[in-house]
Amino acid sequence: MKQAKFIFVTGGVVSSLGKGINASCIGRLLKSRGLKVFMQKFDPYINVDPSNMSPLQHGEVFVTEDGAEADLDLGHYERFIDENLNKHATITTGKIYLRVIEKERSGGYGGQTIQVIPHITNAIKNAIYNGASSSGADVVITEVGGTVGDIESLPFLEAIRQVRRELGQKNTIYVHTTLVPYIAAAKELKTKPTQHSVKELRSLGINPDIIMLRSDKSIGVEQKKKIALFCDVEDNCVIEVKDRKNIYEIPVVLKEQKVDEIICNHFDLPCGESDLTDWNFMIDKVNHAKGEVNIALVGKYVSLKDAYLSVYEALKHGGIENGINVKIDPIDSETITRGNVKNILGKYKGIIVPGGFGERAIEGIIIAIEYARCEKKPFLGICLGMQLSIIEFTRNVLGYKEASSRELDNDCLMPVIDINQNQNHPLRIGAHAIYLEEGSLISKIYNNNEISERHRHRYEFSNSYINLYDKSDLKLTGKSDKNIIETIELNNHPFFIAVQFHPEFKSRPNRAHPLFAQFIKIIKNGSEVHNVKI
Ligand code: GLN
């Protein structure tokens, strides 16, 4: 079996450095050289996964094909390397401890005393090696969440230190990312925080091979040399990652500094030159985009952009595909009333309602959906967005005012959205096949009658009400093999589509998801979708 190579990405100085983006960009570059890349994220928190964390604290929960609930960085990974990841890509302290404790409870350690070293660190190393074996990757990139110096990340750092001990220098690379702040009063960029952070890392036995400097100003050669000297890395291994408006340009920035060459030489990997033709074509499209469409994103968690990160990205991808800039304004559904909806949403060319959980701030969303329906504004509803679209139509068009969802009102008289009784897992999660009705708008958009999309929901359309819509403009156009309604669309509307799944997770910058691409296209062209050639 071939020996996989391992790249470990750590961060220092401050959090939110863009470690995940840097790691993803390295992944893209290596993939563009023909290498098979797998990526994984280690999160130092104790939650087993982020599924029970508030999106307002933690940001979106990303879902993999095989139904793992993960940190949003996995979304960056998938968008950059364009590979579907799996459950081995997301590891937390909680998950590691759970594994070790379960094994201990079942007597799997034969009487040993269980300790952080070696048992926890061994479980972490297994997770790293599983990433390689489950994917067959040439290179596994592991991002260690948190900041060097945090108590929580110590076992992860110790484990990655041991990996070099086991596999040797030629099979491992440590990339450390730091911040180089600019002090306006002194008109100077400061390298000291980087030096301290590397010192901290070295005290844990990890000597970085590559240092990536995040900065909003260009870092001069002298400063880089200084960092190389103090941190004991080669001059060419100090990489500058200056802030970019378009994050998708960063692989190119890294390539200019030969990051891929440094890595491949270090690993002694036989591979071709990197080919970013496709990627550069996409960047070119971004740079030549003309005009702008504005879209209102009406949701519950709008105070944190990260809560809907993949939706924002997918909308941008739709813009890239259509050569137009997309401006997305988050609108807090709690602020929307019947009295002000026109004022708030009137100026937008399109409305999107993403997913959400719980009964708070729902009525405002329903009012926004009604507005999109009546004003014939292009509308895309995702997950909760589909459930509320059905409720809105049932209440306001069919006249059943009591229609609701069991999630919003447990005792409701007409639960058109109800809990799935056959669910063993609390959520229906991961990829499922969906069958689209021949001739429906959505099947034309996908250019296919059979698709697969990722899910994360507990409630669903109740089939007891299926006949209610027979003669109406609301068409139930897609279902799963278990007869779960997956997609709806409205007749007599330019573009009103809502789906039970999360198309945003499968959109890529250079291959926009068809629903987002078409949503933006309709808004851009402002024409009747039924007459537009799809
Ligand atoms: N809260 C709804 C459900 O559980 C919708 C979930 C979502 O939007 N992801 O079914």
Residues whose N, C-alpha, C, O or C-beta is under 5 A from the ligand:
A	BS01	LIG	G355 G356 F357 G358 I382 C383 L384 R456 H457 R458 Y459
